[in-house]
Structures are given as C-alpha cells and as structure tokens.
Amino acid sequence: MISVSLLVERLIYKRVKTAAWSIVKSFRFIFPALFTSFIYFVLVFLGLTFFVVPGIALIVFFVFIKNICALRHTWGINALRYSYYLVKPKFFKTLFILLFIFFFQNVFSITFLSSPINSRENLLSYFIAMIVLYIFDIYFKIIISLFFLNRDYISSTQSDVEDEDNITDEE
C-alpha cells in the first residue's frame, strides 16, 4: 500500500518514478506504518470485540493511516487523528467505497476460487484467478490513495481559506 501511495502521488504531480523507486522508498516508512497499524489493530479489535458497529466505524475512520504515514510523514496517534479528520465529513461515502471493495473481492474470491485444485486445469484456473484478484487489489489501493489525496487536498484548501478569513477578520 505504501508503494502504491507513493507512485499515485508522484503520477498526480507529474513527477513519474519507477516501481523500484517506490519500493525502495517505502522501506523508510515500514516502522512508522507498522507502529501505526499496531495501534489501529488494537483499537479495531477492541471495537469489534465489544460491539460490531464501533469496530466497523473505526475501520472506516482509520482507512487512510498507511497513506498518511507514507505521504504526510505522520505516524502513531497523529496519523489516526488525521485520518479521522479526513474521513469524518465523508463517512458514508468512505463506508460505501469500502463496502464495495469488500463485497467485490469476496464475491470474486467465492466465484473463481471455489473449484478444487486436483487437476492441472483447475490449478491453472486458480493461479489465473489469483493474478486477477491481485490486479483488482492494486486497482482498489489506487482508488483509496486517490480518495485520500482528494480528501487531503480539499481539507488543506479549506483550512487555507479559513486561515485567510481569520487574518482578514483580525485586521
């Protein structure tokens, strides 16, 4: 996810880099992303353990944590707060995007991966289905990265406008 986020941001700003560059650069963000993901998993586990709805809400609110670690160099609790800040105004839109991705991947997995692997044809079918599923997974990661960059841009633009309004009000 980190490599995909780095590449998507570079492509948007027309500073094209290679996949090898993004993979090498993503090693810099592994520890912050793992630390933030650990906090995320603990919170989601507690939310899902006690009540299902808060756990699902936490999954939606913290969907951008890896993007934030990679692209905004923020990690830990601050990354969780920033993800919450970005998702809160568009909670239901984010929920529906994640539900679509979840159902699409599960329906695809159930449909294409359900055949037994006892012959060469079925094994070949399984590998083709796995490759297609991987391609869709990357595609959905690109969609989530684009959605993050959109929300980040909109929120930074709104905060800049609010800062300008505060400055003009003080004068």
C-alpha positions as CSV (number, residue, x, y, z in Angstrom):
1,M,0.0,0.0,0.0
2,I,2.8,2.4,0.8
3,S,4.5,1.9,-2.6
4,V,1.2,2.4,-4.4
5,S,0.5,5.6,-2.5
6,L,3.9,7.0,-3.3
7,L,3.5,6.2,-7.0
8,V,0.0,7.6,-7.2
9,E,1.0,10.9,-5.6
10,R,4.0,11.2,-8.0
11,L,1.8,10.5,-11.0
12,I,-0.7,13.1,-9.9
13,Y,2.0,15.7,-9.6
14,K,3.6,14.6,-12.9
15,R,6.8,13.5,-11.4
16,V,6.8,10.0,-12.7
17,K,9.1,7.4,-10.9
18,T,9.5,3.7,-11.3
19,A,8.0,0.9,-9.2
20,A,11.5,0.1,-8.0
21,W,11.9,3.6,-6.7
22,S,8.7,3.4,-4.7
23,I,9.6,0.0,-3.3
24,V,13.0,1.2,-2.1
25,K,11.5,4.5,-0.7
26,S,8.7,2.6,1.1
27,F,11.3,0.8,3.3
28,R,11.7,4.2,5.0
29,F,8.1,4.1,6.2
30,I,7.9,0.5,7.3
31,F,8.5,1.1,11.0
32,P,6.1,4.1,11.3
33,A,3.4,2.2,9.3
34,L,3.8,-0.9,11.4
35,F,3.6,1.0,14.7
36,T,0.5,2.9,13.5
37,S,-1.0,-0.3,12.2
38,F,-0.5,-1.9,15.6
39,I,-2.4,0.9,17.3
40,Y,-5.1,0.6,14.7
41,F,-5.4,-3.1,15.1
42,V,-5.7,-2.8,18.9
43,L,-8.4,-0.2,18.6
44,V,-10.3,-2.1,15.9
45,F,-10.0,-5.4,17.9
46,L,-11.4,-3.7,21.0
47,G,-14.2,-2.1,18.9
48,L,-15.2,-5.4,17.3
49,T,-14.9,-7.3,20.5
50,F,-17.3,-5.2,22.5
51,F,-19.6,-4.0,19.7
52,V,-19.5,-4.7,16.0
53,V,-20.7,-1.2,14.8
54,P,-17.9,0.8,16.6
55,G,-15.3,-1.6,15.2
56,I,-16.6,-1.1,11.7
57,A,-16.7,2.7,12.3
58,L,-13.1,2.6,13.4
59,I,-12.1,0.6,10.3
60,V,-13.7,3.3,8.1
61,F,-12.3,6.3,10.1
62,F,-8.8,4.9,10.0
63,V,-8.7,3.7,6.4
64,F,-6.0,6.3,5.4
65,I,-3.4,5.6,8.0
66,K,-0.9,3.9,5.6
67,N,-1.3,6.8,3.1
68,I,-0.7,9.3,5.9
69,C,2.4,7.5,7.1
70,A,3.9,7.4,3.6
71,L,2.8,10.7,2.1
72,R,2.5,13.1,5.1
73,H,5.3,11.6,7.2
74,T,2.9,11.5,10.2
75,W,2.5,8.3,12.3
76,G,1.1,6.9,15.5
77,I,-1.8,8.7,17.2
78,N,-1.4,11.7,14.9
79,A,-1.9,9.6,11.8
80,L,-5.1,8.2,13.4
81,R,-6.3,11.6,14.2
82,Y,-5.6,13.0,10.8
83,S,-7.4,10.0,9.1
84,Y,-10.4,10.6,11.4
85,Y,-10.3,14.3,10.4
86,L,-10.3,13.5,6.7
87,V,-13.0,10.8,6.8
88,K,-15.4,12.4,9.3
89,P,-17.1,14.8,6.7
90,K,-17.4,11.9,4.1
91,F,-18.0,9.0,6.4
92,F,-20.8,7.4,4.5
93,K,-19.1,7.8,1.1
94,T,-16.0,6.2,2.5
95,L,-18.1,3.4,4.1
96,F,-19.8,2.7,0.7
97,I,-16.4,2.6,-1.1
98,L,-15.0,0.2,1.4
99,L,-18.1,-2.0,1.3
100,F,-18.0,-2.1,-2.5
101,I,-14.3,-3.2,-2.4
102,F,-15.0,-5.8,0.3
103,F,-18.0,-7.3,-1.4
104,F,-16.4,-7.3,-4.8
105,Q,-13.3,-9.1,-3.6
106,N,-15.3,-11.6,-1.6
107,V,-17.7,-12.4,-4.4
108,F,-14.8,-12.7,-6.8
109,S,-13.0,-15.0,-4.4
110,I,-16.0,-17.2,-3.8
111,T,-16.9,-17.3,-7.5
112,F,-13.5,-18.0,-9.0
113,L,-11.5,-19.7,-6.2
114,S,-14.1,-22.3,-5.3
115,S,-13.0,-25.0,-7.7
116,P,-10.9,-27.8,-6.2
117,I,-7.3,-27.9,-7.2
118,N,-7.0,-31.6,-8.1
119,S,-6.1,-31.3,-11.8
120,R,-3.9,-29.1,-13.9
121,E,-6.7,-27.2,-15.4
122,N,-8.1,-26.3,-12.0
123,L,-4.7,-25.3,-10.8
124,L,-4.2,-23.1,-13.8
125,S,-7.6,-21.6,-13.2
126,Y,-6.7,-21.0,-9.6
127,F,-3.5,-19.2,-10.5
128,I,-5.2,-17.0,-13.1
129,A,-7.9,-16.1,-10.6
130,M,-5.2,-15.2,-8.0
131,I,-3.4,-12.9,-10.5
132,V,-6.7,-11.2,-11.5
133,L,-7.6,-10.8,-7.8
134,Y,-4.1,-9.2,-7.2
135,I,-4.6,-6.8,-10.1
136,F,-8.0,-5.8,-8.7
137,D,-6.4,-5.4,-5.2
138,I,-3.8,-3.0,-6.6
139,Y,-6.6,-1.1,-8.5
140,F,-8.6,-0.7,-5.3
141,K,-5.5,0.5,-3.5
142,I,-5.0,3.1,-6.2
143,I,-8.7,4.2,-5.7
144,I,-8.2,4.5,-1.9
145,S,-4.9,6.5,-2.5
146,L,-6.7,8.8,-4.9
147,F,-9.6,9.3,-2.5
148,F,-7.1,10.1,0.3
149,L,-5.3,12.6,-1.9
150,N,-8.6,14.2,-2.8
151,R,-9.7,14.5,0.8
152,D,-6.3,15.8,1.9
153,Y,-6.3,18.4,-0.9
154,I,-9.8,19.5,0.0
155,S,-9.2,19.7,3.7
156,S,-5.9,21.7,3.2
157,T,-7.7,24.1,0.8
158,Q,-10.5,24.6,3.3
159,S,-8.0,25.2,6.2
160,D,-6.1,27.7,4.0
161,V,-9.4,29.6,3.3
162,E,-10.3,29.6,7.0
163,D,-6.8,30.9,7.9
164,E,-7.2,33.7,5.3
165,D,-10.6,34.6,6.7
166,N,-9.2,34.7,10.3
167,I,-6.4,37.0,9.1
168,T,-8.8,39.4,7.4
169,D,-11.1,39.4,10.4
170,E,-8.3,40.4,12.7
171,E,-7.3,43.3,10.5
